[in-house]
Amino acid sequence: MHPWFLRGTPGFELVPELQPRADEAILDKITFSAFEGTPLAMILRDLGLTSFAICGIATEIGIDPTVRHATDLGLVPIAVRDACGAGHHEAGERSMESIVFMGDAIVTDVQAITAAMARG
């Protein structure tokens, strides 16, 4: 098995605008769900958080499984629809429509979530 996105390789690197701050935690996601094999669920619970925003580049293989797993854990994911990409456009759209249909997440857009965060 050869991982695609190893830390320090070009496929792993973020654009400068998205670089984590020194006070932000970094968890390496190595499975479809961000909760499997990471302490993410414990971190959220320790912080008293029951909801989180989710976006990313792979709706069909990362966002969708993470949203479903979060729901199973009793968490409320907020999917930022226009901040989610897909490796396969049609598969990504099917995944997002399934999330909407199942009610597994609150689905919003960048404008709405940034406005809500600014009111914070």
C-alpha positions as CSV (number, residue, x, y, z in Angstrom):
1,M,0.0,0.0,0.0
2,H,1.3,3.4,-1.0
3,P,-0.4,6.5,0.6
4,W,-1.1,9.3,-1.8
5,F,-0.9,12.2,0.6
6,L,2.2,11.9,2.8
7,R,3.1,14.9,4.9
8,G,5.8,17.0,3.2
9,T,4.9,15.9,-0.4
10,P,3.3,18.2,-3.0
11,G,-0.1,16.4,-2.8
12,F,-0.3,17.1,0.9
13,E,0.7,20.8,1.0
14,L,-2.0,23.4,1.5
15,V,-2.2,26.8,-0.3
16,P,-0.7,29.6,1.9
17,E,-4.1,31.0,2.7
18,L,-5.1,27.7,4.4
19,Q,-2.0,27.1,6.4
20,P,-2.8,26.2,10.0
21,R,-2.0,28.7,12.7
22,A,0.4,27.7,15.5
23,D,-2.5,27.3,17.9
24,E,-4.5,24.9,15.7
25,A,-4.4,21.2,16.0
26,I,-3.5,19.0,13.0
27,L,-4.9,15.5,12.7
28,D,-3.8,13.3,9.9
29,K,-6.9,11.7,8.3
30,I,-6.0,8.3,6.9
31,T,-9.4,6.7,6.5
32,F,-12.7,7.7,4.8
33,S,-14.1,9.1,8.1
34,A,-12.2,11.8,9.9
35,F,-13.3,10.0,13.1
36,E,-11.8,6.6,12.4
37,G,-8.2,6.3,13.6
38,T,-8.0,9.9,15.0
39,P,-8.9,11.4,18.4
40,L,-11.3,13.9,16.7
41,A,-14.5,12.7,18.5
42,M,-12.7,12.8,21.9
43,I,-11.4,16.3,21.2
44,L,-14.8,17.6,20.2
45,R,-16.4,16.1,23.4
46,D,-13.6,17.4,25.6
47,L,-14.3,20.9,24.3
48,G,-18.0,20.5,24.9
49,L,-18.8,20.7,21.1
50,T,-21.6,18.8,19.6
51,S,-21.5,20.4,16.1
52,F,-18.8,21.2,13.6
53,A,-18.4,22.6,10.1
54,I,-17.1,20.3,7.4
55,C,-15.7,21.1,4.0
56,G,-13.0,19.6,1.8
57,I,-12.0,18.3,-1.6
58,A,-13.5,14.9,-1.7
59,T,-17.3,14.9,-0.9
60,E,-17.8,11.4,-2.2
61,I,-15.0,9.7,-0.3
62,G,-14.3,12.0,2.7
63,I,-17.1,14.4,3.5
64,D,-20.0,11.9,3.1
65,P,-18.4,9.1,5.3
66,T,-17.4,11.7,8.0
67,V,-20.9,13.2,8.1
68,R,-22.5,9.7,8.5
69,H,-20.0,8.7,11.1
70,A,-20.5,11.9,13.0
71,T,-24.3,11.4,13.1
72,D,-23.7,7.9,14.5
73,L,-21.6,9.4,17.2
74,G,-24.4,11.9,18.1
75,L,-22.7,14.9,16.6
76,V,-24.3,17.5,14.2
77,P,-22.2,18.1,11.2
78,I,-22.7,21.3,9.2
79,A,-21.7,20.7,5.6
80,V,-20.6,23.8,3.7
81,R,-21.9,22.8,0.3
82,D,-20.0,25.3,-1.8
83,A,-16.7,24.6,0.0
84,C,-16.8,20.9,-0.9
85,G,-15.2,19.6,-4.0
86,A,-15.2,16.1,-5.5
87,G,-12.8,13.9,-7.4
88,H,-15.7,12.8,-9.5
89,H,-18.3,15.5,-10.0
90,E,-21.4,13.3,-10.4
91,A,-20.4,11.1,-7.4
92,G,-19.9,14.2,-5.3
93,E,-23.3,15.6,-6.3
94,R,-24.9,12.3,-5.4
95,S,-23.2,12.2,-2.0
96,M,-24.3,15.8,-1.2
97,E,-27.9,15.1,-2.3
98,S,-27.9,12.0,-0.2
99,I,-26.7,14.0,2.8
100,V,-29.5,16.5,2.2
101,F,-32.1,13.7,1.8
102,M,-31.0,11.7,4.8
103,G,-30.9,14.8,7.0
104,D,-27.5,13.7,8.3
105,A,-26.2,17.3,8.4
106,I,-27.2,20.9,8.3
107,V,-26.3,22.0,4.8
108,T,-25.3,25.6,4.3
109,D,-23.0,27.7,2.1
110,V,-19.9,29.8,2.8
111,Q,-21.8,33.1,2.9
112,A,-24.3,31.9,5.5
113,I,-21.7,30.2,7.8
114,T,-19.3,33.1,7.7
115,A,-22.1,35.5,8.6
116,A,-23.2,33.2,11.5
117,M,-19.6,33.0,12.7
118,A,-19.2,36.8,12.5
119,R,-22.3,37.1,14.8
120,G,-20.7,34.5,17.0
